[in-house]
Amino acid sequence: QVQLVESGGGLVQAGGSLRLSCAASGRTFSRYAMGWFRQAPGKEREFVAAISWHGGNTYYADSVKGRFTTSRDNAKNTVYLQMNSLKPEDTAVYYCAARFNIAFEEAEYDYWGQGTQVTVSS
């Protein structure tokens, strides 16, 4: 069982940066691949990024590639999403999720955080 808690969301102007954190409970965190998803108002939740259990492999949606970076610190049971050059269309609730292997579909993830709001003003 893994419990996830996101933090770091907020209001930022276009072009600015935020770093989201996802803290996990449980001693098996390092065995899980982690994913980031987001859901904008009136839209379905979509894949943003994923990172393998060891951090050596990362994957990004085309819409964030080159602007967002995910990383993890297994000693701290935490995964991060660094978001740079933010755009108004990045406004959404951001979620972290965990499963044993990398995946890109929402339905494949077993554990979810409660989400953190990111709002980018123009």
Secondary structure as the mmCIF struct_conf table of DSSP 4:
data_model
#
loop_
_struct_conf.conf_type_id
_struct_conf.id
_struct_conf.beg_label_comp_id
_struct_conf.beg_label_asym_id
_struct_conf.beg_label_seq_id
_struct_conf.end_label_comp_id
_struct_conf.end_label_asym_id
_struct_conf.end_label_seq_id
STRN STRN1 LEU A 4 SER A 7
STRN STRN2 GLY A 10 GLN A 13
TURN_TY1_P TURN_TY1_P1 ALA A 14 GLY A 15
STRN STRN3 LEU A 18 ALA A 24
BEND BEND1 GLY A 26 GLY A 26
TURN_TY1_P TURN_TY1_P2 ARG A 27 THR A 28
HELX_RH_3T_P HELX_RH_3T_P1 PHE A 29 ARG A 31
STRN STRN4 ALA A 33 GLN A 39
TURN_TY1_P TURN_TY1_P3 PRO A 41 GLY A 42
BEND BEND2 LYS A 43 LYS A 43
STRN STRN5 GLU A 46 ILE A 51
TURN_TY1_P TURN_TY1_P4 TRP A 53 HIS A 54
BEND BEND3 GLY A 55 GLY A 56
STRN STRN6 THR A 58 TYR A 60
TURN_TY1_P TURN_TY1_P5 ASP A 62 ARG A 67
STRN STRN7 PHE A 68 ASP A 73
HELX_RH_3T_P HELX_RH_3T_P2 ASN A 74 LYS A 76
TURN_TY1_P TURN_TY1_P6 ASN A 77 ASN A 77
STRN STRN8 THR A 78 MET A 83
BEND BEND4 SER A 85 SER A 85
HELX_RH_3T_P HELX_RH_3T_P3 PRO A 88 ASP A 90
STRN STRN9 ALA A 92 ARG A 99
BEND BEND5 PHE A 100 ASN A 101
BEND BEND6 GLU A 105 GLU A 105
HELX_RH_3T_P HELX_RH_3T_P4 GLU A 106 GLU A 108
STRN STRN10 TYR A 111 TRP A 112
STRN STRN11 THR A 116 SER A 121
#
